[in-house]
Amino acid sequence: MGIKAGRKQSAIGALIFAAGYLLVALLFVFPLPRAAEEGEAYEAVWENGMVTHERYAAAYSALVGADEDGILLENGGLRGKIAAAGPFREGYRVLMEGELLDLLTATFDGLSPLERTALFRTFGGTLYFSADCYAFDGDRVFRTAREAFERVALLDGPISSEQLRTSGATALLLHAGAQLEAAALCGTAVNSVTAQAPYVVEGDAVCLQTAGGRRLVAALPQTTELKATYDFCDKGALAPCTALRSAELPFAGNAPKSAGSAFDGRLLWAFGGKLPETLKRVKLTGGVIAPDAFAGCGGLEELDLCGIPAENISAAAFERLGGLVRLHTRKELSLAGAVRTLLPCGCYFYERSQT
């Protein structure tokens, strides 16, 4: 009986020893994350010139994101950076600029725990859209059913306003292959756009650079004051701007002047047929003012046409502006109820009493 018990105890001891040996061996191959993280130090350069060596926990608590050069920190209002090596920079580039195939085939092996966390903190809230929804989880980019995102990267093709509204995104990134339409922005929360060529962002206006010139594609929904320059205008490009109060545009209509039967000289062209009720002031810096230029714009109160030659302005255009209070133009008119003043620029200033 004693011999059997001794053998049994020996066997149990051997099993315990073997299990312990296996655990130690595994730790060499797969060290505990906490041990690895605590043992690694990161050199941080702060904006005041100070250089520190931060352990993972301290660096993690100060982490605010990443840029193409490294990990961004902030501690007590002081900003700093941990420089990153090639794998991190390549990962950042792919997540920022890559097309769908680049994103789906990207690997993020070789990154330190902090580098991986920084990339996820920066790009985890991005919806990558290419006919379907994709997201980054810190390890890979994959198709997702998740709905809420902070920003949308439109990789190629169009996106619907429903998709943008559902995401709740406030930022939009346009890749070169994106096909943005103004209608996609209507009713959304998007208040900032960044873009790759051939797109150009000027203030709140999004244009497309084409062989024939710059084309206004859209403007942001929250825009209240708009100033934009372009050579052509898409129909309804300004339709998202339901809160617009004033606008400075290079011309009314879809082009500066008639270039054939496709010309439309109405200001309503840019708004898709309906002017926002909030819009009271418009300045046009060029083009021709056709007889129907301000059809449907009776709510305008101030119109500035300084610099447009009188011969390019039809007197009939102002007959439709029943609510007009102030008009600045080189055209000499007989505007009912208005007092006329000659300005130093050579224009006439017409003003009606608001009482």
LUMROGU-753420 format. One record per residue (C-alpha): residue in three letters; x, y, z. Coordinates in nm, 2 decimals, always signed. Layout:
! LUMROGU-753420
   r      X      Y      Z
 ALA      X      Y      Z
...
END
This chain:
! LUMROGU-753420
   r      X      Y      Z
 MET  +0.00  +0.00  +0.00
 GLY  +0.28  +0.24  +0.09
 ILE  +0.47  +0.15  -0.23
 LYS  +0.16  +0.23  -0.45
 ALA  +0.10  +0.56  -0.27
 GLY  +0.47  +0.66  -0.32
 ARG  +0.45  +0.57  -0.69
 LYS  +0.12  +0.77  -0.72
 GLN  +0.28  +1.08  -0.55
 SER  +0.59  +1.05  -0.78
 ALA  +0.36  +1.04  -1.09
 ILE  +0.17  +1.35  -0.97
 GLY  +0.50  +1.53  -0.90
 ALA  +0.63  +1.44  -1.25
 LEU  +0.31  +1.58  -1.41
 ILE  +0.34  +1.90  -1.21
 PHE  +0.70  +1.94  -1.31
 ALA  +0.62  +1.88  -1.68
 ALA  +0.33  +2.13  -1.67
 GLY  +0.56  +2.39  -1.51
 TYR  +0.83  +2.33  -1.76
 LEU  +0.58  +2.36  -2.05
 LEU  +0.45  +2.69  -1.90
 VAL  +0.80  +2.83  -1.88
 ALA  +0.87  +2.73  -2.23
 LEU  +0.55  +2.89  -2.36
 LEU  +0.64  +3.21  -2.18
 PHE  +0.95  +3.24  -2.38
 VAL  +0.75  +3.21  -2.70
 PHE  +0.44  +3.40  -2.59
 PRO  +0.54  +3.63  -2.30
 LEU  +0.26  +3.77  -2.09
 PRO  +0.14  +4.10  -2.25
 ARG  +0.17  +4.30  -1.92
 ALA  +0.52  +4.18  -1.86
 ALA  +0.62  +4.28  -2.21
 GLU  +0.45  +4.61  -2.20
 GLU  +0.59  +4.71  -1.86
 GLY  +0.94  +4.61  -1.96
 GLU  +0.95  +4.83  -2.27
 ALA  +1.04  +5.19  -2.26
 TYR  +0.96  +5.45  -2.52
 GLU  +1.16  +5.77  -2.59
 ALA  +0.93  +6.07  -2.59
 VAL  +1.03  +6.41  -2.71
 TRP  +0.82  +6.69  -2.57
 GLU  +0.75  +7.03  -2.72
 ASN  +0.95  +7.21  -2.45
 GLY  +1.26  +7.01  -2.56
 MET  +1.25  +6.76  -2.28
 VAL  +1.32  +6.39  -2.36
 THR  +1.18  +6.12  -2.13
 HIS  +1.16  +5.74  -2.14
 GLU  +0.81  +5.63  -2.08
 ARG  +0.69  +5.29  -1.97
 TYR  +0.39  +5.15  -2.15
 ALA  +0.14  +5.24  -1.88
 ALA  +0.25  +5.61  -1.87
 ALA  +0.27  +5.64  -2.24
 TYR  -0.07  +5.48  -2.28
 SER  -0.23  +5.72  -2.04
 ALA  -0.09  +6.02  -2.24
 LEU  -0.17  +5.88  -2.58
 VAL  -0.40  +6.09  -2.80
 GLY  -0.34  +5.95  -3.14
 ALA  -0.09  +5.92  -3.42
 ASP  +0.05  +6.10  -3.73
 GLU  +0.27  +5.98  -4.01
 ASP  +0.58  +6.01  -3.80
 GLY  +0.48  +5.86  -3.47
 ILE  +0.27  +5.84  -3.16
 LEU  +0.12  +6.17  -3.03
 LEU  +0.11  +6.23  -2.65
 GLU  -0.03  +6.49  -2.42
 ASN  +0.04  +6.53  -2.05
 GLY  -0.08  +6.82  -1.85
 GLY  -0.13  +7.03  -2.16
 LEU  +0.22  +6.95  -2.29
 ARG  +0.24  +6.78  -2.62
 GLY  +0.50  +6.52  -2.72
 LYS  +0.58  +6.25  -2.97
 ILE  +0.73  +5.90  -2.98
 ALA  +0.90  +5.85  -3.31
 ALA  +0.81  +5.54  -3.49
 ALA  +0.99  +5.31  -3.73
 GLY  +0.91  +5.20  -4.09
 PRO  +0.64  +4.94  -4.01
 PHE  +0.43  +5.19  -3.81
 ARG  +0.47  +5.46  -4.09
 GLU  +0.36  +5.21  -4.35
 GLY  +0.06  +5.10  -4.14
 TYR  -0.03  +5.47  -4.10
 ARG  +0.00  +5.54  -4.47
 VAL  -0.22  +5.24  -4.57
 LEU  -0.49  +5.33  -4.32
 MET  -0.48  +5.70  -4.43
 GLU  -0.44  +5.67  -4.80
 GLY  -0.48  +5.30  -4.90
 GLU  -0.74  +5.18  -5.13
 LEU  -0.96  +4.88  -5.05
 LEU  -0.72  +4.61  -5.17
 ASP  -0.43  +4.77  -4.98
 LEU  -0.64  +4.78  -4.66
 LEU  -0.76  +4.42  -4.68
 THR  -0.42  +4.28  -4.74
 ALA  -0.23  +4.50  -4.49
 THR  -0.06  +4.33  -4.20
 PHE  +0.03  +4.50  -3.88
 ASP  +0.28  +4.25  -3.74
 GLY  +0.59  +4.38  -3.59
 LEU  +0.43  +4.68  -3.42
 SER  +0.48  +4.74  -3.06
 PRO  +0.17  +4.73  -2.83
 LEU  +0.18  +5.11  -2.80
 GLU  +0.21  +5.16  -3.18
 ARG  -0.08  +4.92  -3.24
 THR  -0.29  +5.11  -2.98
 ALA  -0.20  +5.44  -3.14
 LEU  -0.32  +5.33  -3.48
 PHE  -0.64  +5.19  -3.34
 ARG  -0.70  +5.51  -3.14
 THR  -0.66  +5.71  -3.47
 PHE  -0.84  +5.49  -3.72
 GLY  -1.07  +5.27  -3.52
 GLY  -1.35  +5.53  -3.56
 THR  -1.32  +5.54  -3.94
 LEU  -1.57  +5.37  -4.18
 TYR  -1.40  +5.27  -4.50
 PHE  -1.67  +5.26  -4.77
 SER  -1.64  +5.09  -5.10
 ALA  -1.99  +4.96  -5.19
 ASP  -1.98  +4.81  -4.84
 CYS  -1.86  +4.90  -4.49
 TYR  -1.51  +4.81  -4.36
 ALA  -1.34  +4.90  -4.03
 PHE  -1.00  +4.86  -3.85
 ASP  -0.99  +4.67  -3.52
 GLY  -0.62  +4.71  -3.44
 ASP  -0.51  +4.39  -3.62
 ARG  -0.68  +4.41  -3.96
 VAL  -0.94  +4.58  -4.18
 PHE  -1.25  +4.37  -4.23
 ARG  -1.61  +4.40  -4.35
 THR  -1.83  +4.52  -4.07
 ALA  -2.20  +4.56  -3.98
 ARG  -2.12  +4.83  -3.73
 GLU  -2.31  +5.16  -3.80
 ALA  -2.17  +5.44  -3.59
 PHE  -1.84  +5.60  -3.69
 GLU  -1.67  +5.93  -3.63
 ARG  -1.55  +5.97  -3.99
 VAL  -1.60  +5.81  -4.33
 ALA  -1.33  +5.75  -4.59
 LEU  -1.50  +5.72  -4.93
 LEU  -1.26  +5.49  -5.11
 ASP  -1.43  +5.48  -5.45
 GLY  -1.77  +5.51  -5.61
 PRO  -2.06  +5.69  -5.46
 ILE  -2.22  +5.68  -5.11
 SER  -2.58  +5.76  -5.02
 SER  -2.70  +6.02  -4.78
 GLU  -2.87  +5.75  -4.58
 GLN  -2.54  +5.57  -4.52
 LEU  -2.37  +5.90  -4.41
 ARG  -2.66  +5.99  -4.19
 THR  -2.67  +5.65  -4.03
 SER  -2.29  +5.66  -3.95
 GLY  -2.33  +5.99  -3.77
 ALA  -1.99  +6.09  -3.91
 THR  -1.88  +6.45  -3.88
 ALA  -1.57  +6.41  -4.11
 LEU  -1.54  +6.29  -4.46
 LEU  -1.22  +6.18  -4.64
 LEU  -1.25  +6.16  -5.02
 HIS  -1.01  +5.93  -5.20
 ALA  -0.91  +5.99  -5.56
 GLY  -1.17  +5.73  -5.69
 ALA  -1.46  +5.87  -5.49
 GLN  -1.77  +5.99  -5.67
 LEU  -1.92  +6.25  -5.44
 GLU  -2.26  +6.39  -5.52
 ALA  -2.41  +6.69  -5.33
 ALA  -2.72  +6.49  -5.25
 ALA  -2.51  +6.25  -5.04
 LEU  -2.44  +6.53  -4.79
 CYS  -2.80  +6.65  -4.75
 GLY  -2.92  +6.61  -4.39
 THR  -2.59  +6.47  -4.26
 ALA  -2.37  +6.58  -3.97
 VAL  -2.06  +6.61  -4.19
 ASN  -1.88  +6.94  -4.10
 SER  -1.53  +6.89  -4.24
 VAL  -1.39  +6.73  -4.56
 THR  -1.04  +6.64  -4.66
 ALA  -0.96  +6.51  -5.00
 GLN  -0.71  +6.36  -5.23
 ALA  -0.65  +6.50  -5.59
 PRO  -0.84  +6.55  -5.82
 TYR  -1.07  +6.68  -5.54
 VAL  -0.99  +7.02  -5.40
 VAL  -1.14  +7.16  -5.07
 GLU  -1.17  +7.53  -5.04
 GLY  -1.33  +7.63  -4.71
 ASP  -1.67  +7.46  -4.70
 ALA  -1.67  +7.40  -5.08
 VAL  -1.57  +7.07  -5.25
 CYS  -1.45  +7.10  -5.61
 LEU  -1.32  +6.85  -5.87
 GLN  -1.03  +6.95  -6.08
 THR  -1.10  +6.85  -6.44
 ALA  -0.93  +6.90  -6.77
 GLY  -1.18  +7.18  -6.85
 GLY  -1.14  +7.35  -6.51
 ARG  -1.25  +7.34  -6.15
 ARG  -1.61  +7.21  -6.10
 LEU  -1.81  +7.28  -5.78
 VAL  -1.94  +6.95  -5.66
 ALA  -2.09  +7.02  -5.31
 ALA  -2.07  +7.23  -5.00
 LEU  -2.11  +7.13  -4.64
 PRO  -2.45  +7.12  -4.48
 GLN  -2.37  +7.33  -4.18
 THR  -2.23  +7.62  -4.39
 THR  -2.37  +7.96  -4.31
 GLU  -2.11  +8.18  -4.49
 LEU  -1.98  +8.05  -4.82
 LYS  -1.71  +8.19  -5.05
 ALA  -1.60  +7.97  -5.34
 THR  -1.42  +8.00  -5.67
 TYR  -1.48  +7.75  -5.96
 ASP  -1.53  +7.74  -6.34
 PHE  -1.84  +7.52  -6.36
 CYS  -2.11  +7.42  -6.11
 ASP  -2.29  +7.09  -6.07
 LYS  -2.67  +7.12  -6.05
 GLY  -2.77  +7.12  -5.68
 ALA  -2.41  +7.16  -5.56
 LEU  -2.53  +7.39  -5.28
 ALA  -2.85  +7.20  -5.20
 PRO  -2.70  +7.06  -4.87
 CYS  -2.66  +7.42  -4.74
 THR  -3.00  +7.47  -4.59
 ALA  -2.87  +7.72  -4.33
 LEU  -2.68  +7.94  -4.57
 ARG  -2.70  +8.31  -4.49
 SER  -2.46  +8.47  -4.74
 ALA  -2.27  +8.35  -5.04
 GLU  -2.00  +8.49  -5.26
 LEU  -1.99  +8.30  -5.60
 PRO  -1.80  +8.36  -5.93
 PHE  -2.12  +8.36  -6.13
 ALA  -2.49  +8.26  -6.13
 GLY  -2.58  +7.94  -6.30
 ASN  -2.37  +7.65  -6.43
 ALA  -2.10  +7.85  -6.61
 PRO  -1.98  +8.21  -6.65
 LYS  -2.14  +8.25  -6.99
 SER  -2.34  +8.07  -7.25
 ALA  -2.15  +7.80  -7.42
 GLY  -2.44  +7.64  -7.60
 SER  -2.79  +7.50  -7.52
 ALA  -2.67  +7.34  -7.19
 PHE  -2.62  +7.69  -7.03
 ASP  -2.84  +7.78  -6.73
 GLY  -2.79  +8.13  -6.59
 ARG  -3.02  +8.10  -6.29
 LEU  -2.88  +8.13  -5.94
 LEU  -3.12  +7.85  -5.85
 TRP  -2.91  +7.60  -6.05
 ALA  -2.66  +7.57  -5.78
 PHE  -2.93  +7.51  -5.52
 GLY  -3.12  +7.24  -5.71
 GLY  -3.42  +7.47  -5.78
 LYS  -3.49  +7.61  -5.43
 LEU  -3.31  +7.89  -5.25
 PRO  -3.27  +7.84  -4.87
 GLU  -3.50  +8.07  -4.68
 THR  -3.21  +8.18  -4.47
 LEU  -3.01  +8.31  -4.76
 LYS  -3.03  +8.69  -4.77
 ARG  -2.71  +8.81  -4.92
 VAL  -2.54  +8.71  -5.25
 LYS  -2.23  +8.85  -5.41
 LEU  -2.15  +8.75  -5.77
 THR  -1.80  +8.85  -5.90
 GLY  -1.84  +8.76  -6.27
 GLY  -2.04  +8.59  -6.54
 VAL  -2.35  +8.73  -6.71
 ILE  -2.67  +8.82  -6.54
 ALA  -2.95  +8.68  -6.76
 PRO  -3.31  +8.80  -6.75
 ASP  -3.41  +8.49  -6.54
 ALA  -3.09  +8.49  -6.32
 PHE  -3.28  +8.56  -6.00
 ALA  -3.61  +8.37  -6.07
 GLY  -3.74  +8.22  -5.75
 CYS  -3.50  +8.44  -5.54
 GLY  -3.76  +8.69  -5.41
 GLY  -3.63  +8.65  -5.05
 LEU  -3.29  +8.80  -5.13
 GLU  -3.23  +9.13  -4.95
 GLU  -2.88  +9.22  -5.06
 LEU  -2.72  +9.17  -5.40
 ASP  -2.36  +9.27  -5.49
 LEU  -2.26  +9.26  -5.85
 CYS  -1.96  +9.50  -5.83
 GLY  -1.72  +9.45  -6.12
 ILE  -1.96  +9.28  -6.36
 PRO  -1.97  +9.50  -6.68
 ALA  -2.31  +9.68  -6.73
 GLU  -2.34  +9.52  -7.07
 ASN  -2.34  +9.17  -6.91
 ILE  -2.64  +9.26  -6.69
 SER  -3.00  +9.24  -6.79
 ALA  -3.22  +9.50  -6.63
 ALA  -3.51  +9.24  -6.64
 ALA  -3.33  +9.03  -6.38
 PHE  -3.42  +9.26  -6.10
 GLU  -3.79  +9.26  -6.16
 ARG  -3.82  +8.93  -5.98
 LEU  -3.65  +9.06  -5.66
 GLY  -3.94  +9.19  -5.46
 GLY  -3.77  +9.17  -5.13
 LEU  -3.44  +9.34  -5.24
 VAL  -3.33  +9.62  -5.01
 ARG  -2.97  +9.69  -5.13
 LEU  -2.82  +9.65  -5.48
 HIS  -2.46  +9.72  -5.58
 THR  -2.42  +9.72  -5.96
 ARG  -2.27  +9.90  -6.26
 LYS  -2.60  +9.88  -6.44
 GLU  -2.80 +10.20  -6.44
 LEU  -3.16 +10.11  -6.34
 SER  -3.49 +10.26  -6.25
 LEU  -3.55 +10.06  -5.94
 ALA  -3.89 +10.14  -5.78
 GLY  -3.87 +10.28  -5.43
 ALA  -3.49 +10.29  -5.43
 VAL  -3.25 +10.58  -5.36
 ARG  -2.95 +10.57  -5.59
 THR  -2.59 +10.66  -5.50
 LEU  -2.28 +10.67  -5.72
 LEU  -1.99 +10.48  -5.55
 PRO  -1.61 +10.53  -5.59
 CYS  -1.58 +10.20  -5.77
 GLY  -1.80 +10.33  -6.05
 CYS  -2.10 +10.13  -5.95
 TYR  -2.45 +10.24  -5.84
 PHE  -2.58 +10.16  -5.50
 TYR  -2.96 +10.13  -5.47
 GLU  -3.13 +10.11  -5.14
 ARG  -3.49 +10.08  -5.04
 SER  -3.64 +10.18  -4.71
 GLN  -3.73  +9.88  -4.49
 THR  -4.01 +10.07  -4.31
END
